[in-house]
Amino acid sequence: MNCKGLGLRKSRPEGESGQSLVETAFLVPLLVLVLMGAVEFGRVAYESIEVTNAAKAAVQYGAQNRTTAIDATGMRTAATKDAPNVSGLTTSVSTACTCSNTQYIPTSCSDNTTCSSHGAVNEVTLTVTTSATFSPIIHCPGLPGSITLHGQAVQRVMN
C-alpha cells in the first residue's frame, strides 16, 4: 500500500532537513554553561550557610553559662564540628562585659564586685565570627578566583 495516497507523508520545505540538529548543537553548550553556573551558585550558598551555622553553634555553646563563656577552645571546636565539610574555617571569639542599668564597663568579665558596687549585675555578651575561603571549580576570566565567606552570631550569656 502506498502512503502517498493516504496523506500520511509529511512534507518539508526545501533546505530545512537538518535545522533541529543545528539548533541543538548551538543550544547544548549554552545549557551546559547555565547548569554549571547554577551548581556553583548552589555550592556558594551551601558553604555560606555552613559558615553562618558554625558561628551560631559556637555562640550557643559559649552562652550556656559563665564557665563555657570563657572557653574559647570549646567554642572553636563547636564551630568546627558544626561545619565538617568546610575546609579552612577560622573562628574568632570576643567577649563584652557591662553592668546592667549603668554605663560602667568593668575591666574583666569576672569582676562581679565592681558591678555590685554600682548596684547592678555583670552581663556578658559573646560575639563569634567565622570565615572560610570558597574556591569555585570553574575559573572564569573577570570573576574572582576565591570568595571569603563570613558568619557572625551574638548572644548574651545565661547566668
N, CA, C and O of each residue as an XYZ file, in Angstrom:
636
protein
N       0.845     -1.167      0.000
C       0.000      0.000      0.000
C       0.893      1.233      0.000
O       1.922      1.254      0.675
N       0.523      2.217     -0.721
C       1.291      3.436     -0.876
C       0.798      4.466      0.135
O      -0.400      4.732      0.237
N       1.759      5.051      0.893
C       1.398      6.043      1.918
C       1.035      7.384      1.308
O       0.358      8.186      1.951
N       1.464      7.644      0.094
C       1.162      8.934     -0.519
C      -0.330      9.109     -0.728
O      -0.871     10.204     -0.575
N      -0.956      8.064     -1.063
C      -2.385      8.156     -1.334
C      -3.194      8.423     -0.076
O      -4.299      8.957     -0.174
N      -2.682      8.068      1.116
C      -3.416      8.262      2.363
C      -3.152      9.635      2.985
O      -3.841     10.019      3.929
N      -2.188     10.365      2.485
C      -1.873     11.689      3.024
C      -1.080     11.623      4.309
O      -1.130     12.569      5.095
N      -0.334     10.526      4.566
C       0.414     10.363      5.800
C       1.840     10.883      5.711
O       2.503     10.998      6.742
N       2.313     11.185      4.584
C       3.681     11.642      4.437
C       3.760     13.128      4.759
O       2.968     13.921      4.249
N       4.749     13.520      5.632
C       4.943     14.921      5.953
C       5.831     15.525      4.893
O       6.805     14.920      4.446
N       5.489     16.685      4.518
C       6.331     17.360      3.543
C       7.120     18.449      4.255
O       6.577     19.155      5.104
N       8.407     18.590      3.911
C       9.270     19.616      4.472
C       9.631     20.589      3.379
O       9.853     20.207      2.230
N       9.688     21.843      3.748
C      10.164     22.811      2.764
C      11.627     22.542      2.429
O      12.353     21.957      3.233
N      12.040     22.947      1.302
C      13.417     22.745      0.852
C      14.411     23.392      1.811
O      14.181     24.523      2.239
N      15.524     22.710      2.173
C      16.615     23.262      2.978
C      16.412     23.224      4.478
O      17.240     23.794      5.188
N      15.383     22.602      5.015
C      15.153     22.555      6.452
C      15.334     21.149      7.013
O      14.829     20.858      8.098
N      16.020     20.298      6.326
C      16.139     18.909      6.781
C      17.027     18.753      8.014
O      16.823     17.793      8.757
N      18.000     19.631      8.283
C      18.886     19.498      9.449
C      18.756     20.637     10.431
O      19.643     20.830     11.263
N      17.693     21.389     10.362
C      17.537     22.569     11.198
C      17.521     22.232     12.687
O      18.158     22.939     13.468
N      16.831     21.203     13.102
C      16.751     20.828     14.513
C      18.104     20.433     15.057
O      18.435     20.764     16.196
N      18.890     19.733     14.262
C      20.221     19.319     14.683
C      21.132     20.537     14.882
O      21.902     20.580     15.841
N      21.053     21.497     14.008
C      21.865     22.709     14.124
C      21.453     23.517     15.353
O      22.318     24.004     16.081
N      20.157     23.667     15.595
C      19.678     24.394     16.774
C      20.134     23.716     18.059
O      20.541     24.387     19.007
N      20.067     22.394     18.093
C      20.515     21.647     19.261
C      22.011     21.834     19.475
O      22.456     22.000     20.611
N      22.786     21.810     18.410
C      24.237     21.982     18.524
C      24.589     23.357     19.083
O      25.593     23.493     19.783
N      23.795     24.368     18.792
C      24.055     25.703     19.339
C      23.582     25.847     20.785
O      24.220     26.550     21.569
N      22.497     25.207     21.148
C      21.910     25.390     22.468
C      22.516     24.517     23.560
O      22.529     24.932     24.719
N      23.013     23.341     23.243
C      23.549     22.433     24.267
C      24.704     23.075     25.041
O      24.687     23.011     26.271
N      25.707     23.690     24.399
C      26.762     24.325     25.203
C      26.244     25.438     26.111
O      26.726     25.598     27.232
N      25.272     26.200     25.637
C      24.694     27.262     26.452
C      23.966     26.670     27.665
O      24.100     27.184     28.776
N      23.216     25.618     27.465
C      22.507     24.978     28.564
C      23.472     24.372     29.571
O      23.229     24.437     30.776
N      24.562     23.783     29.094
C      25.572     23.219     29.997
C      26.208     24.331     30.828
O      26.434     24.154     32.025
N      26.496     25.465     30.211
C      27.077     26.608     30.921
C      26.129     27.125     31.997
O      26.565     27.419     33.110
N      24.859     27.239     31.688
C      23.871     27.687     32.669
C      23.764     26.676     33.816
O      23.666     27.079     34.975
N      23.781     25.409     33.524
C      23.716     24.368     34.545
C      24.933     24.424     35.466
O      24.799     24.300     36.683
N      26.113     24.610     34.889
C      27.329     24.690     35.704
C      27.302     25.926     36.601
O      27.754     25.869     37.745
N      26.781     27.036     36.096
C      26.639     28.240     36.914
C      25.681     28.030     38.070
O      25.925     28.518     39.173
N      24.598     27.312     37.833
C      23.630     27.020     38.890
C      24.254     26.134     39.965
O      23.993     26.319     41.154
N      25.069     25.182     39.554
C      25.742     24.299     40.514
C      26.721     25.106     41.378
O      26.768     24.919     42.594
N      27.495     25.995     40.762
C      28.432     26.835     41.514
C      27.691     27.744     42.488
O      28.122     27.909     43.630
N      26.587     28.333     42.052
C      25.788     29.190     42.928
C      25.277     28.390     44.125
O      25.287     28.888     45.250
N      24.836     27.172     43.896
C      24.368     26.306     44.976
C      25.477     25.963     45.958
O      25.247     25.911     47.167
N      26.677     25.729     45.444
C      27.817     25.431     46.320
C      28.166     26.628     47.208
O      28.450     26.464     48.394
N      28.143     27.836     46.626
C      28.434     29.041     47.408
C      27.375     29.229     48.495
O      27.709     29.530     49.641
N      26.111     29.054     48.143
C      25.031     29.209     49.118
C      25.166     28.180     50.238
O      24.984     28.523     51.406
N      25.478     26.938     49.912
C      25.625     25.880     50.921
C      26.756     26.217     51.885
O      26.570     26.140     53.099
N      27.927     26.590     51.367
C      29.058     26.887     52.244
C      28.798     28.136     53.078
O      29.235     28.208     54.226
N      28.103     29.109     52.525
C      27.771     30.313     53.282
C      26.860     29.980     54.466
O      27.045     30.504     55.565
N      25.900     29.128     54.242
C      25.012     28.691     55.324
C      25.794     27.909     56.371
O      25.568     28.084     57.568
N      26.708     27.053     55.936
C      27.527     26.279     56.871
C      28.383     27.193     57.749
O      28.499     26.962     58.952
N      28.977     28.220     57.159
C      29.832     29.146     57.911
C      29.000     29.916     58.940
O      29.439     30.106     60.074
N      27.820     30.352     58.556
C      26.945     31.074     59.486
C      26.447     30.164     60.598
O      26.407     30.571     61.759
N      26.071     28.946     60.261
C      25.605     27.995     61.277
C      26.717     27.613     62.242
O      26.448     27.348     63.414
N      27.956     27.579     61.774
C      29.086     27.279     62.657
C      29.235     28.369     63.715
O      29.508     28.069     64.877
N      29.059     29.630     63.324
C      29.117     30.731     64.293
C      27.993     30.598     65.319
O      28.211     30.822     66.510
N      26.803     30.237     64.867
C      25.669     30.066     65.785
C      25.921     28.925     66.768
O      25.612     29.050     67.953
N      26.476     27.822     66.287
C      26.760     26.685     67.165
C      27.797     27.059     68.220
O      27.679     26.661     69.379
N      28.806     27.818     67.822
C      29.846     28.223     68.763
C      29.305     29.157     69.829
O      29.619     28.993     71.008
N      28.495     30.136     69.435
C      27.972     31.085     70.414
C      26.949     30.405     71.328
O      26.835     30.777     72.496
N      26.212     29.428     70.826
C      25.278     28.694     71.689
C      26.020     27.864     72.720
O      25.583     27.746     73.864
N      27.148     27.288     72.310
C      27.965     26.545     73.281
C      28.470     27.492     74.366
O      28.383     27.173     75.552
N      28.992     28.642     73.977
C      29.560     29.572     74.944
C      28.533     30.229     75.835
O      28.859     30.604     76.961
N      27.310     30.382     75.379
C      26.286     31.087     76.151
C      25.572     30.212     77.169
O      24.624     30.671     77.807
N      25.998     28.974     77.340
C      25.340     28.093     78.309
C      25.476     28.615     79.732
O      24.498     28.647     80.478
N      26.686     29.024     80.113
C      26.936     29.550     81.451
C      28.254     30.334     81.437
O      28.903     30.445     80.397
N      28.631     30.860     82.560
C      29.841     31.695     82.605
C      31.121     30.882     82.438
O      32.145     31.432     82.033
N      31.084     29.619     82.733
C      32.265     28.776     82.547
C      32.523     28.539     81.067
O      33.661     28.648     80.610
N      31.483     28.220     80.320
C      31.669     27.998     78.883
C      31.887     29.305     78.131
O      32.386     29.298     77.006
N      31.512     30.434     78.751
C      31.698     31.728     78.093
C      33.173     32.089     77.954
O      33.536     32.869     77.073
N      34.018     31.538     78.803
C      35.451     31.827     78.704
C      36.217     30.689     78.026
O      37.443     30.740     77.916
N      35.501     29.674     77.577
C      36.122     28.517     76.911
C      36.173     28.752     75.396
O      35.352     28.219     74.650
N      37.143     29.553     74.957
C      37.268     29.870     73.526
C      37.606     28.625     72.713
O      37.150     28.486     71.578
N      38.396     27.725     73.278
C      38.740     26.485     72.574
C      37.505     25.627     72.351
O      37.340     25.049     71.277
N      36.642     25.538     73.345
C      35.400     24.778     73.209
C      34.484     25.379     72.150
O      33.818     24.647     71.418
N      34.447     26.711     72.064
C      33.615     27.361     71.058
C      34.173     27.118     69.654
O      33.413     26.900     68.710
N      35.501     27.155     69.520
C      36.112     26.863     68.212
C      35.835     25.408     67.806
O      35.567     25.126     66.639
N      35.901     24.506     68.762
C      35.612     23.096     68.481
C      34.157     22.919     68.058
O      33.869     22.164     67.130
N      33.242     23.611     68.732
C      31.817     23.516     68.368
C      31.593     24.023     66.948
O      30.807     23.445     66.197
N      32.280     25.101     66.579
C      32.136     25.638     65.218
C      32.679     24.653     64.189
O      32.047     24.426     63.157
N      33.830     24.072     64.456
C      34.441     23.122     63.521
C      33.590     21.868     63.368
O      33.456     21.343     62.263
N      33.017     21.388     64.457
C      32.172     20.190     64.386
C      30.857     20.460     63.661
O      30.284     19.558     63.050
N      30.380     21.698     63.727
C      29.123     22.021     63.056
C      29.291     22.155     61.548
O      28.326     22.001     60.800
N      30.508     22.442     61.100
C      30.758     22.614     59.655
C      31.916     21.716     59.215
O      32.975     22.216     58.837
N      31.723     20.389     59.263
C      32.838     19.498     58.919
C      33.203     19.532     57.432
O      34.318     19.155     57.073
N      32.298     19.971     56.566
C      32.564     19.988     55.127
C      33.266     21.255     54.663
O      33.658     21.359     53.501
N      33.427     22.221     55.565
C      34.060     23.494     55.205
C      35.533     23.423     55.589
O      35.873     23.280     56.764
N      36.394     23.522     54.596
C      37.825     23.477     54.889
C      38.339     24.887     55.150
O      37.889     25.845     54.523
N      39.273     25.007     56.069
C      39.886     26.292     56.376
C      38.994     27.235     57.159
O      39.114     28.452     57.019
N      38.103     26.701     57.977
C      37.212     27.535     58.785
C      38.012     28.189     59.908
O      38.700     27.501     60.661
N      37.925     29.504     60.025
C      38.564     30.213     61.143
C      37.477     30.806     62.022
O      36.456     31.293     61.535
N      37.716     30.756     63.320
C      36.740     31.215     64.295
C      37.403     32.179     65.268
O      38.455     31.874     65.830
N      36.794     33.335     65.467
C      37.295     34.263     66.485
C      36.173     34.557     67.477
O      35.007     34.687     67.106
N      36.557     34.656     68.745
C      35.602     34.843     69.828
C      35.951     36.135     70.560
O      37.113     36.371     70.891
N      34.950     36.963     70.811
C      35.168     38.148     71.641
C      34.081     38.220     72.705
O      32.940     37.815     72.484
N      34.464     38.744     73.860
C      33.567     38.835     74.996
C      33.445     40.293     75.414
O      34.451     40.993     75.527
N      32.233     40.749     75.641
C      31.994     42.107     76.119
C      31.256     42.033     77.444
O      30.299     41.272     77.590
N      31.703     42.822     78.402
C      31.086     42.836     79.727
C      30.528     44.219     80.016
O      31.157     45.230     79.706
N      29.355     44.257     80.606
C      28.754     45.523     81.035
C      28.010     45.280     82.337
O      27.636     44.152     82.658
N      27.807     46.347     83.073
C      26.968     46.275     84.264
C      25.585     46.750     83.855
O      25.448     47.820     83.261
N      24.580     45.983     84.158
C      23.226     46.361     83.737
C      22.773     47.603     84.499
O      23.198     47.846     85.629
N      21.916     48.371     83.871
C      21.336     49.598     84.415
C      22.341     50.708     84.652
O      21.997     51.716     85.269
N      23.582     50.557     84.179
C      24.571     51.632     84.316
C      25.398     51.693     83.045
O      25.298     50.820     82.182
N      26.193     52.705     82.940
C      27.091     52.849     81.799
C      28.501     52.369     82.147
O      29.419     52.518     81.340
N      28.682     51.797     83.333
C      30.011     51.367     83.756
C      30.415     50.088     83.032
O      29.617     49.157     82.925
N      31.648     50.038     82.535
C      32.179     48.843     81.876
C      33.305     48.284     82.739
O      34.332     48.942     82.902
N      33.135     47.081     83.295
C      34.183     46.509     84.150
C      35.425     46.147     83.347
O      35.381     46.021     82.123
N      36.531     45.984     84.061
C      37.788     45.662     83.384
C      37.842     44.208     82.949
O      38.542     43.889     81.988
N      37.129     43.318     83.621
C      37.087     41.914     83.205
C      35.699     41.364     83.470
O      34.938     41.928     84.256
N      35.372     40.263     82.811
C      34.039     39.678     82.965
C      33.866     38.983     84.308
O      32.737     38.743     84.736
N      34.955     38.660     84.971
C      34.845     38.001     86.272
C      34.799     39.021     87.407
O      34.762     38.637     88.576
N      34.801     40.297     87.085
C      34.825     41.364     88.079
C      33.405     41.696     88.544
O      32.892     42.779     88.265
N      32.775     40.758     89.254
C      31.404     40.962     89.729
C      31.330     41.973     90.861
O      30.291     42.606     91.051
N      32.412     42.138     91.617
C      32.385     43.053     92.753
C      32.246     44.497     92.285
O      31.577     45.296     92.940
N      32.873     44.842     91.156
C      32.773     46.209     90.646
C      31.344     46.515     90.237
O      30.831     47.595     90.530
N      30.694     45.567     89.558
C      29.299     45.784     89.164
C      28.413     45.848     90.395
O      27.469     46.637     90.431
N      28.696     45.039     91.399
C      27.884     45.034     92.620
C      27.972     46.375     93.330
O      26.984     46.857     93.885
N      29.156     46.974     93.312
C      29.300     48.272     93.981
C      28.509     49.364     93.259
O      28.195     50.393     93.859
N      28.189     49.161     92.006
C      27.375     50.113     91.263
C      25.893     49.718     91.266
O      25.083     50.335     90.575
N      25.547     48.700     92.035
C      24.150     48.294     92.170
C      23.596     47.597     90.939
O      22.419     47.761     90.618
N      24.433     46.811     90.231
C      23.972     46.159     89.006
C      24.568     44.763     88.907
O      25.411     44.375     89.715
N      24.131     44.032     87.930
C      24.608     42.672     87.683
C      25.505     42.692     86.453
O      25.218     43.392     85.481
N      26.577     41.935     86.495
C      27.515     41.848     85.378
C      26.878     41.032     84.240
O      26.485     39.884     84.446
N      26.778     41.625     83.046
C      26.243     40.924     81.881
C      27.375     40.636     80.902
O      28.220     41.494     80.643
N      27.383     39.436     80.368
C      28.410     39.031     79.408
C      27.747     38.770     78.066
O      26.752     38.050     77.982
N      28.310     39.365     77.012
C      27.816     39.151     75.656
C      28.937     38.554     74.819
O      30.044     39.091     74.769
N      28.639     37.439     74.165
C      29.610     36.764     73.295
C      29.356     37.126     71.837
O      28.213     37.231     71.395
N      30.439     37.311     71.110
C      30.359     37.502     69.668
C      31.324     36.513     69.022
O      32.522     36.527     69.306
N      30.796     35.660     68.157
C      31.615     34.683     67.441
C      31.552     35.014     65.958
O      30.474     35.150     65.379
N      32.725     35.139     65.356
C      32.823     35.429     63.929
C      33.554     34.270     63.255
O      34.621     33.860     63.712
N      32.993     33.748     62.188
C      33.626     32.675     61.432
C      33.869     33.141     60.004
O      33.172     34.017     59.491
N      34.866     32.541     59.375
C      35.122     32.842     57.968
C      35.793     31.643     57.314
O      36.468     30.851     57.971
N      35.594     31.529     56.022
C      36.204     30.464     55.217
C      36.346     30.978     53.790
O      35.603     31.858     53.354
N      37.299     30.423     53.083
C      37.526     30.810     51.695
C      36.926     29.762     50.782
O      37.203     28.571     50.920
N      36.102     30.210     49.849
C      35.460     29.329     48.880
C      36.162     29.483     47.541
O      36.325     30.597     47.044
N      36.574     28.370     46.961
C      37.201     28.379     45.639
C      36.285     27.678     44.652
O      35.985     26.496     44.824
N      35.836     28.381     43.624
C      34.944     27.749     42.648
C      35.674     26.712     41.804
O      36.890     26.783     41.625
N      34.929     25.765     41.297
C      35.501     24.726     40.432
C      35.868     25.328     39.081
O      36.896     24.991     38.493
N      35.017     26.219     38.603
C      35.214     26.824     37.285
C      35.784     28.227     37.485
O      35.197     29.046     38.192
N      36.915     28.494     36.866
C      37.527     29.818     36.954
C      37.301     30.555     35.637
O      37.807     30.155     34.589
N      36.545     31.617     35.713
C      36.241     32.434     34.533
C      37.029     33.728     34.599
O      37.173     34.303     35.679
N      37.541     34.200     33.474
C      38.219     35.496     33.472
C      37.261     36.608     33.881
O      36.109     36.647     33.448
N      37.754     37.504     34.718
C      36.920     38.602     35.182
C      36.199     38.315     36.488
O      35.707     39.245     37.128
N      36.123     37.063     36.898
C      35.495     36.699     38.164
C      36.584     36.372     39.176
O      37.662     35.919     38.793
N      36.320     36.595     40.470
C      37.355     36.319     41.474
C      37.689     34.830     41.546
O      36.828     33.975     41.342
N      38.960     34.537     41.842
C      39.399     33.152     41.960
C      38.943     32.506     43.251
O      38.855     31.280     43.332
N      38.648     33.316     44.273
C      38.136     32.794     45.533
C      37.257     33.851     46.193
O      37.375     35.045     45.918
N      36.379     33.382     47.067
C      35.439     34.258     47.762
C      35.557     33.965     49.247
O      35.551     32.802     49.651
N      35.664     35.006     50.064
C      35.702     34.826     51.513
C      34.278     34.935     52.048
O      33.592     35.934     51.832
N      33.850     33.890     52.748
C      32.511     33.835     53.333
C      32.607     34.138     54.824
O      33.528     33.667     55.492
N      31.667     34.918     55.355
C      31.691     35.318     56.758
C      30.389     34.940     57.448
O      29.318     34.948     56.841
N      30.506     34.608     58.728
C      29.339     34.367     59.558
C      29.561     35.008     60.913
O      30.697     35.095     61.380
N      28.485     35.461     61.553
C      28.611     36.084     62.868
C      27.370     35.779     63.681
O      26.257     35.738     63.157
N      27.583     35.562     64.991
C      26.481     35.327     65.909
C      26.798     36.034     67.229
O      27.934     35.996     67.701
N      25.797     36.674     67.817
C      25.936     37.402     69.061
C      24.860     36.900     70.022
O      23.696     36.758     69.648
N      25.270     36.629     71.280
C      24.301     36.143     72.262
C      24.757     36.507     73.662
O      25.952     36.543     73.955
N      23.775     36.778     74.530
C      24.068     37.036     75.936
C      24.243     35.728     76.662
O      23.584     34.738     76.344
N      25.131     35.720     77.643
C      25.403     34.510     78.424
C      24.365     34.381     79.513
O      24.015     35.354     80.181
N      23.876     33.163     79.683
C      22.898     32.877     80.737
C      23.615     32.926     82.078
O      24.773     32.524     82.184
N      22.923     33.418     83.101
C      23.522     33.485     84.450
C      23.370     32.187     85.179
O      23.813     32.065     86.321
